[in-house]
Every structure is written in C-alpha cells, then in structure tokens.
C-alpha cells in the first residue's frame, strides 16, 4: 500500500466516533484481517493498517493531532503497544488476551489535564509575580466526597458481577473457543452500585466548580513558556488522582523595552549638537531612571550598555542581563534663520573631505553586534 488511507475509513467509523465505537470497530477489523484467519496476500498489511489506525484514534492527544494535520501530525508512529511486529504474538488468541482478556474491573482513573493562557506585563514577566486566575474544573462532589451516594446511605455490592466488576463470557468461533472478560455493564466495572444517588452530583461523584488558582510566575519567564501545576487539573473518577494544569504564558509587549534573550534594548534620541559635543541623559530602565553619558562624536546606532539592568536569569541565580541603549541622532527639519546660518558656517568650517566615507556596518549591524 503506497498511499495511506484515512484512519476513520480504515476502521469504518465516522469522525465523531466514541471510544467504544472505535474499540468495537477495531475488534471487527482485527478479526477480519488477522493473518491467522485471512489468507489473502494483503491481509498482513491490512491488519497493520487497522492497528495503526486504532492506536492513533484511541489516544485523545494523537487523535486531535490527526484531525488537525492528518497523517503528518502523527508521523512519528502510532505509539503504545502495536502489532506491526507479528512475531511478538503467538497467534490469534494473543490478540484477544491483549484486547479482550484481562480484568474488566475499573479502578480509580486519572482526571483530565487542563490548559490555561495567562497574560502578564513585560515588567511582571521580568521580575516575577504571583497571579490569581479563575477556571472551571471537575472536582470531587462536596456533598458526597466523591462517594456518589447520598450521605447517610451506603454502596451495595453489584448483584450482576458479585463485586468483581467483570463478567465472563465463553464463545465458540470457527477458529476455536475463547473466554472474554468484559466490564460489568450494571456497575460500570466498579463492583458497587448506588442505591440512593447523591442529590448534588446525581451519582457521578464529581461536580464542576469555578476556582481561583494562584500561579507563581518566575522572574525571567519568556513569552510562550509553559508552567506545569501538578494535580491542579480535573478530578479523576472513583477518587482517582487529578490531572495537571498547563499554564501558557503570554507576555505583553512594552512600549519602551524590547527583549533579546536576557538583555533589554531601548532607544534614545539626541540632537546633532549633543551628539557632537557629548551630553548626559536620563533614560528609563526596568529599575527606574538611570543617567548615562553620551560621548562626544556619537553616531547614530552607537549602543551603550548598562550592566545588570536587564532581565533576571530564571532559577536561583541573581544574574541579570544588560540594558542596551541605541542612540539615534536626529537631524532638524524646521530651522530658524539663525540656526540655518550657524549650520552653514559649521559646514564651511568642517569641509566635505570625510563625507561619504564612513564604513561602520550600519545601524543594524552595530545593534546586532551589541546583542551578540
């Protein structure tokens, strides 16, 4: 098969198929194309294709990537336990042991992960801050504590499975007899039934609540960084562990400062006389105003450095980057008669011998050199 078929088409399911629909379809296709039963020349390839489709679509994260980007989104392989190497399995019965055998009892399961995008200012990202955000998530029901039963009542042992959470069925097939162990449909594999469901959560054991979450944003964090908060996601079923919360940081741009690694770049303008004679100016920094000296003869694009006035390095180090101040010499555009006369006299006294011979790499070149 030279061209990969659509995975939904391979399993014969619609794009909105539920996990149970996927599992059922996989069973049917695995039975149909397993080489122990199907002797057609392409059976092995078709079986591998069915397995690859199921491995991708049964994984929520990989299924989402496939829905968005197709085969390119899952090109690194199906992941999980696959059947591409058929020699790892003794025969067709091993397939049923792997997929239809084992315990059908359902224990506590981990809750889902949550994602949240937090917007912070440039300065807060530089120095760190604790922010409080609100989000909706599944939590254990406060009334029943996740027990699912109305307080004062008890859970009962499931009469269908006797508390095991599973039921066994023996079926005869053309290729032999096998025993299928399935999850009990009465208690959903828990082994217990709720006689009087909790009036708050209606027997689910969880409820959706709006919570305020404090997020510690470390100093020096960059735009697009991710903070993982373990156990702050949604509550698992049957009092299982909670998932994680992923906080994605979006740093707002600043009107004065521009970040380059841990250095901060800003710009200051001076007039021709200040550039020629030199001057002192007050410039803004992340720590407040700072006085710098503009050397005589400064050209546009000259970069001055203020040590340790940049972005702190993340971690426990007290190191900080520098602030780079790019100087721009402004040429006047609206001269008075006196100013024009003075400039003409200056131009005559300076002459034109050096005009047009400067070779300093340009403004951008000097700034890039300072940032490197």
C-alpha positions in Angstrom: 0.0 0.0 0.0 1.8 3.1 -1.2 -0.7 5.7 -0.1 -2.0 5.9 3.5 -5.8 5.7 3.8 -7.8 7.8 6.1 -7.8 6.2 9.5 -11.5 6.6 10.0 -12.1 4.9 6.7 -9.8 2.1 7.7 -11.9 1.4 10.8 -15.2 2.2 9.1 -16.3 4.7 11.6 -17.5 8.4 11.4 -15.1 11.2 12.6 -17.2 11.7 15.7 -17.0 8.0 16.8 -16.9 7.4 20.5 -14.1 5.4 22.2 -16.4 2.4 22.4 -17.3 2.7 18.7 -13.6 2.7 17.9 -12.9 -0.3 20.1 -15.8 -2.2 18.6 -14.7 -1.4 15.0 -11.2 -2.4 15.8 -12.3 -5.8 17.0 -14.3 -6.4 13.9 -11.4 -5.4 11.6 -8.8 -7.3 13.6 -10.9 -10.4 13.3 -11.4 -9.9 9.6 -7.8 -9.3 8.6 -5.7 -11.2 11.1 -3.3 -13.4 9.1 -4.2 -16.5 11.2 -7.7 -16.3 9.7 -7.3 -14.3 6.5 -5.0 -16.0 3.9 -5.3 -13.2 1.3 -1.9 -11.8 0.2 -2.6 -8.3 1.7 -4.1 -9.5 5.0 -1.0 -8.8 7.0 -0.6 -5.2 5.6 -4.3 -4.5 6.2 -4.1 -5.8 9.7 -1.1 -3.5 10.4 -3.1 -0.6 8.9 -6.0 -1.4 11.2 -3.8 -1.5 14.2 -2.1 1.8 13.3 -5.5 3.5 12.9 -6.7 2.2 16.2 -3.5 3.2 18.1 -3.8 6.8 16.8 -7.6 7.3 17.2 -7.9 5.7 20.6 -5.4 8.2 22.0 -7.1 11.6 22.5 -4.0 13.6 22.1 -2.9 11.8 18.9 -6.4 11.8 17.6 -6.6 15.5 17.9 -3.3 15.9 16.1 -4.6 13.6 13.3 -7.9 15.5 13.0 -5.9 18.8 12.6 -3.0 17.7 10.4 -3.8 14.3 9.0 -1.0 11.6 8.8 1.7 14.3 9.0 0.5 15.1 12.6 1.2 11.6 13.8 4.1 10.7 11.5 6.3 9.7 14.4 4.5 6.4 14.8 1.3 5.2 16.4 2.8 4.8 19.9 1.6 2.5 22.5 1.6 -1.3 22.1 1.3 -2.2 18.4 1.2 -5.3 16.3 3.5 -4.3 13.5 6.0 -7.0 14.6 3.7 -10.0 14.5 6.4 -12.3 15.8 5.8 -10.9 19.3 2.5 -12.7 19.3 2.0 -16.4 19.4 -1.2 -16.4 17.4 -4.7 -15.1 17.1 -5.6 -15.9 20.7 -2.9 -13.5 21.9 -4.8 -10.7 20.3 -7.8 -11.4 22.4 -5.7 -11.7 25.5 -4.3 -8.3 24.8 -7.5 -6.5 23.8 -10.5 -8.6 25.2 -8.9 -10.5 28.0 -7.6 -9.4 31.4 -9.6 -7.8 34.1 -12.7 -5.8 33.3 -12.8 -4.2 36.7 -12.5 -0.5 36.6 -10.4 1.2 39.3 -9.7 4.8 40.0 -8.7 6.7 36.9 -6.7 9.9 36.5 -8.5 13.1 35.7 -8.1 15.1 32.6 -5.4 17.8 32.1 -6.4 21.4 31.7 -4.8 24.3 29.7 -5.0 27.9 30.6 -3.4 31.0 28.9 -2.2 33.8 31.3 -1.3 37.2 30.0 1.3 39.2 32.0 3.0 42.5 31.6 6.6 42.8 30.4 7.8 44.0 33.8 5.9 41.3 35.7 7.5 38.7 33.4 10.9 40.2 34.1 10.7 40.2 37.9 8.1 37.5 38.5 4.8 37.8 40.2 2.1 35.6 41.8 -1.2 35.9 39.8 -4.6 34.5 40.7 -6.8 33.2 37.9 -10.2 31.7 37.7 -11.0 28.5 35.9 -13.8 25.8 35.7 -12.8 22.2 36.5 -14.3 19.0 37.7 -13.8 18.3 41.4 -15.0 15.8 43.9 -18.5 16.4 44.9 -18.5 18.4 48.2 -21.7 16.7 49.4 -20.7 13.0 48.9 -16.9 13.5 48.8 -16.8 11.6 45.6 -18.6 8.5 47.0 -21.5 9.0 44.6 -24.1 8.0 47.2 -26.3 10.4 49.2 -24.7 11.0 52.7 -26.1 8.5 55.2 -26.6 5.8 52.6 -24.2 3.1 51.6 -23.0 1.5 48.3 -24.2 -2.1 47.6 -22.2 -5.0 46.1 -23.2 -5.3 42.4 -25.6 -8.3 42.1 -24.6 -8.9 38.5 -20.9 -9.4 38.9 -20.8 -10.1 42.7 -18.5 -7.2 43.3 -15.8 -8.3 40.8 -16.6 -5.6 38.3 -16.4 -8.0 35.4 -18.4 -10.6 33.7 -17.1 -13.6 31.8 -18.5 -15.0 28.5 -17.4 -18.1 26.6 -17.8 -18.0 22.9 -17.2 -20.6 20.2 -15.7 -19.3 17.0 -14.7 -21.1 13.8 -11.1 -20.9 14.9 -11.7 -22.1 18.4 -13.1 -21.3 21.8 -12.2 -18.3 23.8 -13.2 -16.6 27.0 -14.0 -13.0 27.0 -13.8 -11.0 30.2 -15.8 -7.8 29.9 -16.6 -4.9 32.2 -19.9 -5.3 34.0 -22.4 -3.0 32.5 -24.5 -2.8 35.6 -21.8 -1.2 37.8 -19.5 0.0 35.0 -16.7 -2.1 36.4 -16.7 -0.6 39.9 -18.2 -3.7 41.6 -20.6 -1.5 43.6 -24.0 0.1 42.8 -25.5 3.2 44.2 -28.9 2.7 45.7 -29.5 6.4 46.6 -27.5 8.7 44.3 -26.1 11.9 45.7 -28.7 14.7 45.2 -25.9 17.1 44.3 -23.9 15.2 41.7 -26.6 12.7 40.8 -24.3 9.8 41.4 -21.3 10.9 39.3 -19.1 11.7 42.3 -17.8 14.9 40.7 -19.1 18.4 40.0 -17.9 21.3 38.0 -16.8 24.3 40.1 -15.2 27.6 39.4 -12.0 28.0 41.4 -9.3 30.7 41.9 -5.9 29.3 41.3 -2.7 31.1 42.4 0.1 30.8 39.8 3.7 31.6 40.7 5.2 33.2 37.6 9.0 33.1 38.0 11.3 36.0 37.2 12.7 36.0 33.7 10.0 33.9 32.1 9.6 34.3 28.3 6.6 34.6 26.1 5.2 31.2 25.2 6.7 29.4 28.2 4.6 26.7 29.9 4.2 26.2 33.7 3.0 22.8 34.8 0.9 22.6 38.0 0.7 19.0 39.1 -2.6 17.8 40.4 -4.4 21.1 39.6 -6.4 19.6 36.6 -9.7 17.8 36.8 -10.5 15.2 39.4 -10.3 11.6 38.4 -13.2 9.1 38.6 -13.7 7.0 41.7 -11.5 9.3 43.7 -8.6 8.8 41.3 -5.8 11.4 41.1 -6.3 14.7 39.5 -4.8 15.7 36.2 -2.4 18.5 35.7 -2.9 22.2 34.8 -0.7 23.7 32.0 -0.4 27.4 32.1 0.9 29.1 28.9 2.4 32.5 29.5 1.8 35.4 27.1 4.0 38.4 27.7 2.6 41.7 26.6 4.9 43.9 24.5 6.3 47.0 26.2 6.2 50.5 24.6 9.8 51.3 25.5 11.7 48.0 26.1 12.4 45.1 23.7 13.7 41.8 25.0 16.6 40.0 23.4 17.4 36.9 25.5 18.1 38.4 28.9 19.2 41.8 27.5 16.8 44.7 27.1 17.0 47.1 24.2 15.8 50.6 24.2 16.4 53.7 22.1 17.3 57.3 22.9 17.4 60.3 20.6 19.8 63.2 20.7 20.2 66.3 18.5 23.3 67.0 16.4 24.9 69.3 18.9 24.5 66.8 21.7 25.9 64.0 19.6 28.9 66.1 18.5 29.7 67.7 21.9 28.6 64.8 24.2 26.0 65.1 26.9 24.3 63.3 29.8 20.8 61.9 29.6 18.3 60.2 31.9 16.9 57.0 30.3 14.2 54.6 31.6 15.3 51.2 32.9 13.4 48.3 34.4 14.6 49.6 37.8 13.6 53.2 37.2 15.5 56.1 35.7 19.2 55.9 35.1 21.7 58.6 33.9 24.0 57.7 31.1 26.8 59.7 29.4 26.7 60.2 25.6 30.3 60.5 24.4 31.3 63.4 22.2 31.2 62.4 18.5 28.5 59.8 18.9 27.0 58.5 15.7 23.5 57.1 15.0 23.4 53.4 16.0 26.0 53.6 18.7 25.0 51.2 21.5 25.7 52.0 25.2 25.5 49.3 27.8 24.1 49.5 31.3 25.4 46.4 33.2 22.9 44.2 35.1 19.9 46.3 34.2 18.3 43.6 32.0 16.1 40.5 32.6 17.0 38.2 35.5 18.1 34.7 34.6 15.5 32.1 35.6 16.4 30.0 38.7 18.0 30.9 41.9 20.9 32.9 40.2 20.9 36.6 40.9 22.4 37.3 37.5 20.7 39.7 35.1 21.2 40.6 31.5 22.2 44.2 30.5 20.2 47.1 29.1 21.4 48.2 25.7 20.7 51.8 24.7 20.8 52.5 21.0 21.5 56.2 20.2 19.7 57.9 17.3 21.0 61.3 16.1 18.1 63.4 15.0 18.5 65.8 12.1 16.5 69.0 12.5 13.8 69.7 9.9 12.5 73.1 10.8 15.4 75.6 11.2 15.2 79.2 12.2 17.2 81.7 10.2 19.8 81.9 12.9 20.1 78.1 13.2 20.5 77.8 9.4 23.2 80.4 9.3 25.1 78.7 12.2 24.9 75.3 10.4 26.1 76.8 7.2 29.1 78.3 9.0 29.8 75.0 10.6 29.5 73.1 7.3 32.0 75.5 5.7 34.5 75.0 8.6 34.2 71.2 8.5 34.5 70.8 4.8 33.5 67.7 2.8 36.6 65.6 2.8 35.2 62.9 5.1 31.7 62.9 3.8 30.5 59.6 2.4 33.5 57.5 3.6 32.1 56.1 6.8 32.1 52.3 6.9 30.9 51.1 10.3 28.5 48.3 9.4 25.4 50.4 9.6 22.9 51.0 12.5 21.5 47.5 12.5 25.0 45.9 12.3 26.1 47.8 15.4 22.9 46.8 17.3 23.3 43.2 16.3 27.0 43.2 17.5 25.9 44.6 20.8 23.3 41.8 21.2 25.6 39.0 20.3 
